[in-house]
């Protein structure tokens, strides 16, 4: 079943964890695309260019099916799995968590690394404000000028957020539709068409 909403973080947050001389700086970012993720990773790599490792994990999409984790030279799964695990524990998405490690001279072992990366990721996420976001899709209403009152009623009844509008002889309004209301709108589609209001979504 498609998700009607999901949880993510509102703003970037940071944390820190220290163990046997090693310092783990953690960062959580709200993101929507792989491009944003690459940009954030690039910024951190430039700022903390002298760090030993930049390990990270991210999850994207309301269905949480797009994800990746990277150990950046640490023993396999010792860093990325604990970071990803903390994201999943919070049940959040559209998020990137990066843990930057400065090696302190004492090896922690795989178990110690897993605990350190888990704690660092948790610290950053615990500083974040988690918000619920409704899943939406772009649709467009098209109608003649005389049907503006009816179109405005549709916008109000279905809680549509106006993105762009054009009121000429042939009018159009681009809006965001909450996915939880899509079924109800579909039930009205034929009626609206009969009164001169057509509805299309991206790709139609």
C-alpha positions in Angstrom: 0.0 0.0 0.0 1.3 3.4 -0.9 2.3 5.7 2.0 0.2 8.8 2.4 2.8 10.4 4.7 6.3 9.9 6.0 8.6 11.2 8.7 11.8 13.1 8.1 13.9 15.8 9.9 13.1 19.5 9.6 16.6 20.9 9.7 20.3 19.7 9.7 21.6 18.6 13.1 24.9 17.5 14.6 26.3 15.2 17.2 29.7 14.0 18.5 31.0 10.8 20.1 34.5 10.1 21.5 36.1 6.8 22.2 39.8 6.0 23.1 41.1 9.1 21.4 39.0 8.8 18.3 36.5 11.5 17.6 33.3 10.9 15.6 31.5 14.0 14.3 28.0 13.2 13.1 25.8 15.2 10.8 22.1 14.6 9.7 20.7 16.4 6.7 17.2 16.5 5.2 17.6 15.6 1.5 15.4 14.7 -1.4 17.8 13.7 -4.2 21.1 11.9 -4.8 22.4 15.3 -6.2 21.8 16.9 -2.8 23.5 14.0 -1.1 26.6 14.4 -3.3 26.7 18.1 -2.6 26.5 17.6 1.2 29.2 14.9 1.1 31.4 17.1 -1.0 31.1 20.0 1.5 31.9 17.8 4.4 34.9 16.3 2.6 36.3 19.7 1.9 35.7 21.1 5.4 37.0 18.0 7.2 39.6 17.1 4.6 42.1 15.8 7.2 39.6 13.3 8.7 40.4 9.5 8.5 36.9 8.4 7.3 33.6 9.9 6.0 31.1 7.1 6.5 27.4 7.6 5.6 24.0 6.2 4.9 20.9 7.7 3.4 17.3 6.7 2.7 15.0 8.4 0.1 11.4 8.3 -0.8 8.1 7.8 1.0 8.4 4.0 0.5 12.0 4.0 1.8 13.2 1.8 -1.0 16.1 4.0 -2.2 19.0 3.7 0.3 22.7 3.4 0.4 25.4 3.0 3.0 29.2 3.5 2.7 32.0 2.4 5.1 34.6 4.6 3.4 37.5 2.3 4.3 36.3 1.0 7.6 35.9 -2.8 8.0 32.9 -3.9 6.0 29.5 -3.1 7.6 31.2 -1.7 10.8 30.2 1.9 10.1 27.5 2.0 7.4 25.2 -0.7 9.0 25.0 1.0 12.4 24.3 4.4 10.8 21.6 3.0 8.5 20.2 1.1 11.5 19.7 4.3 13.5 17.9 5.9 10.5 15.6 2.9 10.3 15.1 2.8 14.1 13.7 6.4 13.8 11.5 5.3 10.8 12.5 8.3 8.8 13.4 9.0 5.2 14.7 11.7 2.9 17.7 11.9 5.1 21.5 11.6 5.0 23.6 10.8 8.0 27.4 11.2 7.8 29.9 10.3 10.5 33.3 11.9 10.1 36.0 10.0 12.1 39.4 11.3 13.3 41.5 8.3 14.3 42.9 8.6 17.8 45.7 6.0 17.5 43.9 3.1 19.3 42.1 0.5 17.2 38.6 -0.1 18.4 37.9 -3.4 16.8 34.8 -4.2 14.7 32.5 -4.3 17.8 33.9 -1.0 19.1 33.5 0.6 15.7 29.9 -0.5 15.4 29.1 0.9 18.8 30.9 4.2 18.1 29.2 4.8 14.7 25.8 3.8 16.2 26.3 6.3 19.1 27.5 9.1 16.8 24.6 8.7 14.4 22.1 8.5 17.3 23.5 11.7 18.8 22.9 13.6 15.6 19.4 12.2 15.1 18.4 12.9 18.7 19.2 16.6 18.1 16.9 16.8 15.1 13.3 17.8 15.0 11.3 15.0 13.3 8.3 16.1 11.3 5.5 14.3 9.4 5.2 15.2 5.7 2.2 14.4 3.5 2.9 12.7 0.2 1.7 14.8 -2.7 1.6 14.8 -6.5 1.4 17.5 -9.1 -1.8 17.9 -11.1 -3.3 20.5 -13.4 -6.8 21.8 -13.7 -7.9 23.2 -17.1 -11.1 25.0 -17.7 -12.7 28.0 -19.5 -12.9 31.4 -17.7 -16.5 31.0 -16.8 -15.7 28.0 -14.7 -13.4 29.8 -12.3 -15.9 29.6 -9.3 -16.2 25.8 -9.8 -12.4 25.4 -10.1 -11.9 27.4 -6.9 -14.4 25.1 -5.1 -12.4 22.1 -6.2 -9.2 23.7 -4.8 -10.9 24.4 -1.5 -12.7 21.0 -1.2 -9.6 19.0 -1.9 -7.1 21.2 0.0 -5.1 21.8 -3.1 -2.0 24.0 -2.9 -1.7 26.3 -5.9 1.7 26.4 -7.5 1.0 28.3 -10.7 -2.1 29.8 -12.3 -3.1 31.3 -15.6 -6.4 33.1 -16.0 -7.1 33.8 -19.7 -9.8 32.6 -22.0 -8.4 29.1 -21.5 -7.4 28.8 -17.8 -5.1 26.4 -16.0 -4.0 26.0 -12.4 -1.1 23.8 -11.4 -1.5 22.4 -7.8 -0.3 19.9 -5.3 -2.7 17.1 -4.4 -2.3 15.2 -1.1 -2.1 11.5 -2.0 -4.7 10.6 0.7 -7.3 12.7 -1.2 -6.4 11.3 -4.7 -9.1 8.6 -4.6 -11.8 11.0 -3.7 -10.8 13.4 -6.5 -10.7 10.5 -9.0 -14.3 9.7 -8.1 -15.3 13.3 -9.1 -13.2 13.4 -12.3 -16.0 12.4 -14.7 -18.4 14.9 -13.1 -15.9 17.7 -13.2 -15.2 16.9 -16.9 -18.9 17.1 -17.6 -18.9 20.7 -16.3 -15.8 21.7 -18.2 -13.0 21.1 -15.7 -10.3 18.6 -16.8 -7.7 17.1 -14.5 -4.3 15.7 -15.5 -1.3 14.7 -13.6 2.4 14.6 -14.5 2.9 12.3 -17.5 -0.7 12.4 -18.7 
